[in-house]
Amino acid sequence: MTMRNSRTIRLCLAYDGTDFSGWQRQSANRSVQEEVEKALAKMHGHQVQLIGAGRTDTGVHAAGQIAHFHSDIASIHAERFTLALNKHLPPDVRVVQA
């Protein structure tokens, strides 16, 4: 579901999967999706759902994982947004491009 006046933002992510139980959010285990959603929530001030174009399993690394989300931030400059989001992410997850 999209929000009124929202934009769809595509992310290209890289991560070291060593300490993750995969891409997809899980109730009891650390996931890449959960870490990125927590960072997005800090930037937006509310929960943001991240949709991955694919998934990885426990311990699997990625160099070009694609995901998207809907943002209600009025003006987003891709380079500045990438830098800001990376500041909220743990060191084993990076946004390569937004």
C-alpha positions as CSV (number, residue, x, y, z in Angstrom):
1,M,0.0,0.0,0.0
2,T,1.4,3.4,-0.9
3,M,1.0,6.5,1.2
4,R,-0.5,9.7,-0.1
5,N,2.2,11.9,-1.7
6,S,4.7,9.1,-1.3
7,R,7.6,8.2,-3.6
8,T,9.0,4.8,-4.2
9,I,12.7,4.6,-3.5
10,R,15.0,1.9,-4.7
11,L,18.0,0.8,-2.8
12,C,21.0,-1.2,-3.8
13,L,22.5,-2.8,-0.7
14,A,25.7,-4.7,0.1
15,Y,26.1,-6.7,3.3
16,D,28.3,-9.3,5.1
17,G,25.8,-12.0,5.9
18,T,28.0,-13.7,8.5
19,D,26.0,-12.5,11.5
20,F,22.6,-12.5,9.8
21,S,20.0,-15.3,9.5
22,G,19.2,-14.1,6.0
23,W,17.5,-11.2,4.3
24,Q,13.9,-11.7,5.5
25,R,12.7,-10.3,8.8
26,Q,12.4,-13.0,11.5
27,S,10.9,-12.7,15.0
28,A,13.9,-14.1,17.0
29,N,16.9,-13.7,14.7
30,R,18.8,-10.8,13.2
31,S,18.0,-10.1,9.6
32,V,19.2,-7.6,7.0
33,Q,15.6,-6.4,6.2
34,E,15.1,-5.7,9.9
35,E,18.3,-3.7,10.2
36,V,17.5,-1.5,7.2
37,E,13.9,-1.0,8.3
38,K,15.1,0.2,11.8
39,A,17.4,2.7,10.1
40,L,14.6,3.9,7.8
41,A,12.3,4.3,10.8
42,K,14.8,6.5,12.5
43,M,15.0,8.7,9.4
44,H,11.2,8.8,8.8
45,G,9.9,8.9,12.4
46,H,7.6,5.9,11.8
47,Q,7.8,2.3,10.6
48,V,8.7,1.8,7.0
49,Q,8.2,-1.5,5.2
50,L,11.1,-2.6,3.0
51,I,10.4,-5.0,0.1
52,G,13.4,-7.1,-1.2
53,A,13.6,-8.2,-4.8
54,G,15.1,-11.5,-3.6
55,R,16.3,-13.2,-0.4
56,T,19.5,-14.6,1.0
57,D,19.9,-17.4,3.5
58,T,21.8,-17.5,6.8
59,G,25.4,-16.4,6.4
60,V,25.1,-15.4,2.7
61,H,26.7,-12.1,1.6
62,A,25.3,-9.7,-1.0
63,A,26.9,-7.1,-3.2
64,G,23.8,-5.8,-5.1
65,Q,20.6,-6.7,-3.2
66,I,17.8,-4.6,-4.6
67,A,14.9,-3.4,-2.3
68,H,12.4,-0.7,-2.3
69,F,10.2,1.3,0.1
70,H,7.6,4.1,0.0
71,S,8.8,7.4,1.5
72,D,6.8,10.4,2.5
73,I,9.9,12.6,2.7
74,A,9.1,15.4,0.3
75,S,12.5,15.9,-1.2
76,I,15.2,13.2,-1.3
77,H,18.5,13.8,-2.9
78,A,19.8,10.3,-3.6
79,E,23.5,10.8,-2.6
80,R,22.6,12.7,0.6
81,F,20.0,10.1,1.4
82,T,22.5,7.2,0.9
83,L,25.0,8.9,3.3
84,A,22.3,9.6,5.9
85,L,20.9,6.1,5.8
86,N,24.4,4.5,6.1
87,K,25.0,6.5,9.3
88,H,22.0,4.7,10.8
89,L,23.0,1.2,9.6
90,P,25.4,-1.2,11.3
91,P,28.9,-1.6,9.7
92,D,28.0,-4.9,8.1
93,V,25.2,-3.4,6.0
94,R,25.7,-0.6,3.4
95,V,23.5,1.3,0.9
96,V,25.5,1.4,-2.3
97,Q,23.0,3.5,-4.2
98,A,19.5,5.0,-3.7
